[in-house]
Amino acid sequence: MGFSDELRKIADDVYQGIFEHPFVTGLGEGNLKKEAIIHYVKADFEYLNAFINIYGLAIAKSDHRDDMTYFHNQISFILNSEIHPHHNLCQVAGVSYDEVQGYPLPPTADHYVKHMKSVSQHGSIGELIAALLPCPWTYLEIGHYLKEKYKPAPDHPFYDWITFYAKEEVDSVTSTLREKLDKWAQNVGESEKEKAKDAFMKSCQLEYLFWEMAYRVEEWPFSLEGKVKQA
């Protein structure tokens, strides 16, 4: 069993919780509230900007050109491919993609980004990959789970979102990151692997909380002017 297999086994309860989260089941059932969809896209747009930054740090920590090329190509994937599921969500919510860009991160998303950036700046390349991996891996499994459970037809409101994350390209991202993490783990001690496991598990937990944040339309309790926001 590879290191990434061990991590997936440890995190199984979190993955199952994500599959059963009402935002995720709402994607499958096609009945999400407009406010939750918009809140998700606002946060995810900024989250993916941070993901691009972290791929840049991965390039800086890489010793081989093959790794540098891979992380460079992943930046292109986010910029040119991962906008498509966002467009699907915006279309359902009745807003343009430009309207949901440039907003401050809600508390949970802010915490998630800071977690990933801290690990990426101060940890090893293995810890960096471990912190990144739950995002594509959980989305890949969500895509397959929703596709198999709900069998969405092309007229399903979230058909494009579900099929995007169930496709081979996302599988390839996950598989390659897992291979890189497994290879790294073969050459380090237990203390290094424990740090990577901690980074992975925290990211898994924060993936779950990201869905919760969107579903609850989580915001900071005080506005920038210091006033309490009204419910």
N, C-alpha and C positions, 0 to 999 in steps of 0.2 A: 504493500500500500504506500503510495507516494505521500509526501507531506501535504499537498493540497487535498488529497482524499481524506486525510486525517482531519484537516480543518473543516471540510464540508460535513463530516460525520458529527463533529463537535457542535457545529452550528445548525444542525437539522431542526431543532425546535424553533429557531429564529426564522429559518426559511419557511417552515410550515405556518408560522404566525403571519408571515408576509403574504403567503398564498390566500390566507383566510381573512386578511384585513379588508374592511368594507370598501376602501378605495379601490383595491385590486379586484375584488369581486364586482364592484360597480363597473369597472372596465369590461369585465366579462359579460355582465348583464346589460350593459349599455345604458345605465341610468344614473350616471354621476351628476351632481349638482354643478351648475355653471361656475359658481363661486369657488368650489373646490378645484375644478379643472384649471381655472385661471391662476389660482394661488400656486398650484403645483408648477405650472409652466413658468411663472415669474421666478420661483425659487430655483427650478431646474436649469433655467437659462444661465443664471449666475453660478450655480454649482458646476455646470459643465465648463464655464470659463475657468474656474479654479482647477478643474480636471486637466485642462490644457496647460495651465501653469505647471502642474505636477508632472505631466509628461515632459515638459521642458527640463525640470529638475532630474527626471530619470535619464534624459540624454546626458546631462552634466555628470551623472554618477556612473555612466556606462563606460566600459573600457574597450568595447569592440564595436566596429562600424555596423555590424549586423543589428546589434541592439539599438544603436543610435538611429538607424534607418527605420526600425520597427516603431519606436516611440514617435519619431517624426511622422510616420504614416498614420499613426493613431490620432495625432492632432488633426490631420486632414479628414479623418473619418468623422470626428466630432463636428468639424466646421461644415462639411459638405454632405454628410449622410444622416447624422443624428438629428438634424433639423426636421426631417420628414415626420417623425412621430409627433413632434411639437406642432407642426402645421395641422396634423389631423386633430389634435386636441383643440387648437384654436378655432378650427372650422366648426367643430361641434359646439364650442362655447360662444361662437358668434363674434369673435374678436380677431383683429389682424395680429400677426406675429410681432410686428413692430410695437404694438401697444403694450406688450407684456415684458418688454426688455428694459433693463436699467433700474430695477427696483432693489431696495435693500433686502438682504437675506433675512428671513424670519429666524427666531432664536435657534431652533433645531438645526436648520440648514447652515446657519452661521457656525454653530458648534461642530457640525460635521466637516465643514471646509477647514476650520482651524485644526481639527484633529488630523486630517490628511496632510495639511501643509506642515504641521509640526513633525509628524513622522517622516515626511519626505525630506525636510530640511536637516533633521538631526539624526535620522536613522540610516541604516544600510539600504542598499538597493533591494534586498529581500524584504525588509520592513515596508519600503515604499510600495512594492508590488502587492504585498499582503494587504495594505491599506486600500489600494485601488481595486483589488480583485472582486470584492463583494458587489460592487456596482454592476459591472457587466454580467457577472455570474448570476446574481439574483434576477436581473432583468431577462436573461436568457431562459431561466427556468420559469419565470412568470409567463413569458411568451408561450412556451410549450404547454404549461399548465392550462392557461386560458384557451389556447387553441384546441387542446384535447377535450377539455371539459365543456366548453360552450360551442365548439365547432362553428365559429362565426362565418357567415356568408358575406360576400362583398358589400351587401347593403347594411351590414352591422355598423353602427356609428364609429366604433373604435377598431374596425377591421384592419386599417393600415397600421395602427399602433401595435396591435397584437401580432400581426404577421411580420412586422419589422423585427421585433425582438425574438421571434421564433426562427429567424432565417439563419442561413449558414454563416453569413458575415459576422454576426454577433457570436455565434458558436466558435468561430475562428479566433476572435479577440480573446474570449475566455480561455480556450484551449492553449493558446500561445502564452498567455500570462501564467497559466498554471504550469506549463512546461518550464518557463523561466524560473518560477518560484521553486519548483521541485529540484531543478538543477542546482540552484543556489543552496538549498537546504542540505544537499548531499555533501557540501564542502564546509559547513559551519558547525559549531558546537550547539549543545542544547540551550545554552543561555540566549544565543542569537535566535534560535527557533522559537523560544518562548516569547521574545519580544515581537517577532513576526506574528505569532498566534494572537497575542494581545491586540496588535494593530488590526488584524483580520476580524476578530470577534467584536471589537468596538465598532468597526465599520458596518458589520452585519447588523448590530443593534441599531445603529444610526440609520441604516437603510429602512428598517421597520419604522423608526420614529419619523423619517421623512414622509412616508405615506400618511402617518397619523397627523403630522403637521399640516399636510395639504388637506386632508379630510376635515380637520377641525378648523381650518383657515386660521392657523396660529399666527399671532402677531405679537410684537413687543407690547408690554402693558402700558407704556408711556410713549407719547408721540415725541418727535424731535424737539417740540417746544416745551416738553416736560409736563404735559397735561395727560391725565388718565384718559385712555380711549374708552368710549362708551360701547357697551355690548350691543 
